[in-house]
């Protein structure tokens, strides 16, 4: 559920005044991470690495207050629940969006991820949770060799956004470049979500 809050009574009030009229309020950070533990954990437990990436992002973000607020034009909204959005390639070859409600319980999140992404794949229809959840957007371009991704700058797309490409398997470690795009005020503490261990 979301409710509008007075920016002046929010810890984000000062920042909101700075970026509510900014032409490009987002900042993009690109960093390469060692994801060896995550990949091993996925293989050992028969889980999808992309699902674990989404869960780690949700788990880390759930402890950061700024991830529960979202600007929309001249308004600031407060949410009480998080979701992680992923892009699903459908049976017809289209790309559709799928919101997964975040659960700190990894098994529950895994079940929801598998069920909902399968549903989107088969129906070729987006699964969006709407105004009930603050969604953190992700995009895995697993077939692409990329160093970074920058999403569109628009007041319509103010959600935090993470994107990654193909894993790089080295001799001793697996690395993954990750792009993290967010409203500037989130950067300082929020980048910790990229280091969250499974």
QUIDA-V594372 format. One record per backbone hydrogen bond with DSSP energy under -0.5 kcal/mol. NH is the residue of the N-H (numbers start at 1). CO is the residue of the C=O. E is the energy in kcal/mol with one decimal. If there is no record, write none. Layout:
# QUIDA-V594372
nh:NH co:CO e:E
nh:NH co:CO e:E
This chain:
# QUIDA-V594372
nh:3 co:78 e:-2.1
nh:5 co:76 e:-2.8
nh:7 co:5 e:-0.7
nh:9 co:6 e:-2.1
nh:10 co:7 e:-1.4
nh:13 co:10 e:-1.9
nh:16 co:12 e:-2.9
nh:17 co:13 e:-1.9
nh:18 co:14 e:-1.2
nh:19 co:15 e:-2.2
nh:20 co:16 e:-1.7
nh:27 co:182 e:-2.7
nh:29 co:180 e:-2.8
nh:31 co:178 e:-2.2
nh:33 co:31 e:-0.5
nh:33 co:176 e:-2.5
nh:35 co:33 e:-0.8
nh:35 co:174 e:-2.6
nh:36 co:174 e:-0.6
nh:39 co:35 e:-2.5
nh:40 co:36 e:-2.5
nh:41 co:37 e:-2.6
nh:42 co:38 e:-2.4
nh:43 co:39 e:-2.3
nh:44 co:40 e:-2.9
nh:45 co:41 e:-1.8
nh:46 co:42 e:-0.6
nh:46 co:43 e:-0.8
nh:47 co:42 e:-2.6
nh:52 co:48 e:-1.9
nh:53 co:49 e:-2.4
nh:54 co:50 e:-2.3
nh:55 co:51 e:-2.5
nh:56 co:52 e:-2.8
nh:57 co:53 e:-2.2
nh:58 co:54 e:-2.4
nh:59 co:55 e:-3.1
nh:60 co:56 e:-2.4
nh:61 co:57 e:-2.6
nh:62 co:58 e:-2.1
nh:63 co:60 e:-1.2
nh:64 co:61 e:-2.1
nh:65 co:63 e:-0.6
nh:67 co:64 e:-1.8
nh:68 co:65 e:-2.1
nh:69 co:66 e:-1.3
nh:70 co:77 e:-2.2
nh:72 co:75 e:-2.7
nh:75 co:72 e:-1.7
nh:76 co:5 e:-0.5
nh:77 co:70 e:-2.4
nh:78 co:3 e:-3.0
nh:79 co:68 e:-3.1
nh:80 co:1 e:-1.3
nh:83 co:134 e:-2.2
nh:84 co:100 e:-2.5
nh:85 co:83 e:-0.5
nh:85 co:136 e:-2.7
nh:86 co:98 e:-2.5
nh:88 co:96 e:-3.5
nh:90 co:88 e:-0.6
nh:90 co:94 e:-2.9
nh:91 co:121 e:-2.1
nh:93 co:90 e:-1.9
nh:96 co:88 e:-2.8
nh:96 co:94 e:-0.5
nh:98 co:86 e:-2.2
nh:99 co:127 e:-3.5
nh:100 co:84 e:-2.3
nh:101 co:99 e:-0.5
nh:102 co:82 e:-2.4
nh:106 co:104 e:-0.8
nh:109 co:105 e:-2.6
nh:110 co:106 e:-2.6
nh:111 co:107 e:-2.4
nh:112 co:108 e:-2.6
nh:113 co:109 e:-2.8
nh:114 co:110 e:-2.6
nh:115 co:111 e:-2.5
nh:116 co:112 e:-2.9
nh:117 co:113 e:-2.4
nh:118 co:114 e:-1.7
nh:119 co:115 e:-2.0
nh:120 co:116 e:-2.4
nh:121 co:117 e:-2.4
nh:122 co:118 e:-2.4
nh:123 co:119 e:-2.6
nh:124 co:120 e:-1.9
nh:127 co:97 e:-2.5
nh:128 co:126 e:-0.5
nh:132 co:129 e:-1.1
nh:133 co:130 e:-1.2
nh:134 co:81 e:-2.6
nh:135 co:133 e:-0.7
nh:136 co:83 e:-2.6
nh:137 co:135 e:-0.6
nh:137 co:160 e:-2.4
nh:138 co:85 e:-1.5
nh:139 co:162 e:-1.5
nh:141 co:139 e:-0.7
nh:141 co:164 e:-3.4
nh:142 co:140 e:-0.8
nh:144 co:141 e:-2.4
nh:146 co:144 e:-1.0
nh:154 co:152 e:-0.7
nh:157 co:154 e:-1.3
nh:161 co:181 e:-3.0
nh:162 co:137 e:-2.7
nh:163 co:179 e:-2.1
nh:164 co:139 e:-2.0
nh:165 co:177 e:-0.7
nh:166 co:144 e:-2.4
nh:168 co:175 e:-3.0
nh:169 co:167 e:-0.7
nh:170 co:168 e:-0.7
nh:170 co:173 e:-2.5
nh:175 co:168 e:-2.5
nh:176 co:33 e:-2.2
nh:178 co:31 e:-3.1
nh:179 co:163 e:-3.0
nh:180 co:29 e:-3.1
nh:181 co:161 e:-3.5
nh:181 co:179 e:-0.5
nh:182 co:27 e:-2.1
nh:184 co:25 e:-1.6
nh:186 co:183 e:-2.3
nh:187 co:184 e:-1.4
nh:190 co:186 e:-2.3
nh:191 co:187 e:-1.7
nh:192 co:189 e:-1.2
nh:193 co:190 e:-2.2
nh:194 co:191 e:-1.5
nh:195 co:192 e:-1.6
nh:196 co:193 e:-1.0
